[in-house]
Amino acid sequence: MERLIKQNYNRLSKQGIDYSDSDFIETFKLDPAIANTPEINNAMLDLMYRKNVENYMNIGHSEGKAKAEAGRLRAQTKKEIALL
């Protein structure tokens, strides 16, 4: 029986770091259905966006400013992932 090798799509793996999609799923409590699909990066971008908004607001930024800055970071990171 031929064994299928699952491809990891997460950003770290694409950068050559030994970190699997399953590791992301477990660590960040993501939906297991997105493992080994490009969707894992979108889920992580959304998660980090929400965390960044919260963190910016915790240091005194307005909600609008926090969302704008978090959105800028998400867009920048999405472009970087697309280049991998």
C-alpha positions in Angstrom: 0.0 0.0 0.0 1.3 3.4 -1.0 1.6 5.9 1.8 0.5 9.4 1.0 2.7 12.2 2.3 0.7 15.1 3.6 2.0 18.5 2.5 2.3 21.3 5.0 1.1 24.7 3.9 1.8 26.8 7.0 4.1 29.7 6.7 6.8 28.3 8.9 7.0 25.0 7.0 7.2 27.0 3.7 10.2 28.8 5.2 11.9 25.4 5.9 11.1 25.2 9.6 10.1 21.8 10.9 6.6 22.8 12.1 3.6 20.9 10.7 0.1 22.1 10.0 -1.0 19.6 12.7 1.2 21.5 15.2 -0.6 24.7 14.3 -4.0 23.0 14.7 -3.1 21.7 18.1 -1.3 24.8 19.4 -3.9 27.3 18.3 -7.0 25.1 18.5 -7.9 25.5 14.8 -10.3 23.4 12.8 -8.6 20.1 11.9 -10.2 20.2 8.5 -7.9 23.0 7.4 -4.7 21.0 8.1 -2.7 20.3 5.0 -4.5 22.9 3.0 -3.6 26.5 2.1 -6.5 27.7 4.3 -4.3 27.2 7.4 -2.6 30.5 6.6 -5.8 32.4 6.3 -7.0 31.0 9.6 -3.7 32.0 11.3 -3.9 35.5 9.7 -7.4 35.9 11.1 -6.4 34.7 14.5 -3.4 37.0 14.7 -5.5 39.9 13.4 -7.9 39.4 16.3 -5.1 39.1 18.8 -3.4 42.2 17.4 -6.5 44.3 17.6 -6.9 43.2 21.3 -3.3 44.0 22.1 -3.4 47.4 20.4 -6.5 48.3 22.3 -4.8 47.1 25.6 -2.0 49.6 25.0 -4.5 52.5 24.5 -5.3 52.6 20.8 -8.9 53.3 19.8 -10.7 50.4 18.2 -10.5 52.0 14.8 -6.8 52.6 15.1 -6.2 49.1 16.4 -8.2 47.5 13.5 -6.3 49.6 11.0 -2.9 48.7 12.3 -3.8 45.0 12.7 -5.2 45.0 9.2 -2.0 46.6 7.8 0.0 43.8 9.5 -2.3 41.1 8.2 -2.1 42.4 4.6 1.7 42.7 4.8 2.0 39.2 6.1 -0.4 37.8 3.5 1.8 39.2 0.8 4.9 37.7 2.4 3.2 34.3 2.5 2.2 34.5 -1.1 5.9 34.9 -2.1 7.0 31.7 -0.3 
